[in-house]
């Protein structure tokens, strides 16, 4: 309804997320995360470039005190 241009953006997204937590000790945690997304139709990610999939890698360190 006019919120997004269907020629530029997709109407479907399939995502897979895998996370591993490593508790180093009682105060430290390390999180490793991978997310893979597949779009129903290619989307623009930069001027002149189309993308059908997207991957995200994340490492997070957490300290409790």
N, C-alpha and C positions, 0 to 999 in steps of 0.2 A: 504493500500500500504506500509506495513512495519513500520508504525508509532506506532502502538499499537498491542500488542499480544491479539487476540480475545479469547484466552483461559483464560486470566486473567481479561479482562475488558469487559464491556457490550457495546452494540451499541445503546441502548435505555435508556432514562431517562425521568421519569414523575415527575414533581415537583409542589408542592402547597406551596404558600407563603402567610402568614397572618401577617399583620403589624398593630399595634395600636400606634398612636401618642398621647401623653398626654402633652398638653401645660400647665405647672404648673403656669406660669405667662408670661409676655412679654419677659423675658430673659432666661427662662429655659424650656427645652423640654425633655421628657423621651420617648424613643422609645422601644417598645416591639415587637419582631419579632420571628416567628416560621416558619421554612421551613421543609417540609417533602418531601423526594425524594424516588422514587421507581425505581429500576434498572430493565432492561429487563431480565437480568440473574444475578445470584449472583457474586459479585466482592470480591476480597481479600482486607481486611482492616487491617490485621495483619498477621504475619506468622501462617499459619495453620487455619485461620479463614475466613469464607465467610459471606457476608452481602447482604441481598436483599433490605433493606430499610435503610434510614439514616434520622436522625432528628437533626435540629440545632435550638438552642434557643439563642437569642441575646437580651441584654438590653443595651441601649445606652443613656447616659446623654449628653445633648448639652447645652452650655451656649453661649448666644449672648451678646456681649458688644461692 
